[in-house]
């Protein structure tokens, strides 16, 4: 068990890197894949980049509280830009790398960003289009050798290196700004993906995030170890991925950077002790170990082959992971820790723990958090990790809190007899049939998540006599269309047997075209935009009632 008492102090996130330098300056902080080789980046090099960004921003008249955007895929430079902005007292604003030009323009405009750090050919092209839509000037900083038209106002990787050299010669400018950070000032502002309308800016203070991190460390201490290896692929533009980065800074991890496309292939090679993921990847791992003989020993052996055999601390987040998957992996030798929270709560409210977990729940309340259920079952939260309100949106802020200051999560929950929280559904996603039955569609859809043929199910039926569904088959399935139809129909029949009569799917169709961020049917964190799907496919849904 790791002694985490020294990690419970609330402080600005960059300090975790700087405080490591006395012992870790020449040790490896990151491993970056270049071709087939791994290139190390030391703690000293990482700290130098962070301070270079801070120095460059200060020299360009960035003041405490100014917003600095980052629009790029994961990289050491991304992490340096975020922590460098914070070191300068600024607020970093991550933009999901798959965002469209309109989405980028909205965030840059709404957040009134002074600078945007960018890398990647696709991101550069989208940013070029986005900048044409802005009403205010924004300066661009190109990360990792990215190019930009010569007439554009721009900083560069070389600019940051030069600023690092100036800081090394005279560090007081950056030191003074870091020392002046107010823990109750915003540290980052993330935009909620939102299931309808424009995203909302969520400012989180250093104290919000620090208090949640201290709770998190305390609860997970039995599985934490100094100097572990992790394989980070989650987008740092989301709080889950950025949280993994900061945890690695606090615990001295050696982090191997991966992409969503190669992470599972790299797992056995890297053999990390730590792995954070969304449910889809845990489901793929589970399917891989189910492909062999159906014995406990064979599955444990398969799990070791697929993951490298050293996993100790595993988290699943972003959506609920099916109980059967957690049970299978636990029986094979890996405990998946799952919790619950929102961006607005920095993000965690509840957590299963190594010594206290129930796979049919999202865990128990964190030490500094208060939760209660409203009369309609909505989960209400209060604590030092809860944000103060949406940026420039007093109406949304007022709607998000009760009169006595509890944050309204929008999720419906219930308590088990032994104090664990269960999530029943999103408050606004409950379908009410013409027969007056209240049905959470996500509960039905979740029953299909581990199907080898079905990728996604969307249930429809508000104010209608019965439920119907749109079904997407997996893109990697090579079966003919008729076989898809037969297997999908059989699967729907099997699931219907598990449901109450009024919950059963009476009719369905196989949808054409994918659900993607780009076509507006998924949020940037790959959650379903239910209302958008209903509108896009309304005629096909309604035809099932003819």
Secondary structure, DSSP 8 states (H G I E B T S, - for coil): ----GGG-S---TTHHHHTTHHHHTTSEEEEEEETTEEEEEEHHHHHHHHHHHHHHHHHTT--TT-EEEEES-S-HHHHHHHHHHHHTT-EEEEE-TT--HHHHHHHHHHTT-SEEEE-SHHHHHHHHHHHTT-SS--EEEE-TT----TTS-EE-HHHHHHHHHHHHH-THHHHHHHHT--TTSEEEEEE---SSSS--EEEEEHHHHHHHHHHHHHHHGGG--TT-EEEE-S-TTSHHHHHHHHHHHHHT-EEEE--TTTHHHHHHHH--SEEEE-HHHHHHHHHHHHSS-SSHHHHHHHHHHHH-S---EEEE-SS---HHHHHHHHHTT--EEEEEEEGGGTEEEEE-BTTB--TTS--EE-TTEEEEE-TT-EEEEEETTS---BTT-HHHHHHHB-TTS-EEEEEEEEE-TTS-EEEEEEGGGEEE-TT--EEEHHHHHGGGTT-SSEEEEEEE-TTSSSEEEEEEE-TT----HHHHHHHHHHHHHHHHHHS-GGGSEEEEEE--S---TTTTSB-TTS-B-HHHHHHHTHHHHHHTT-
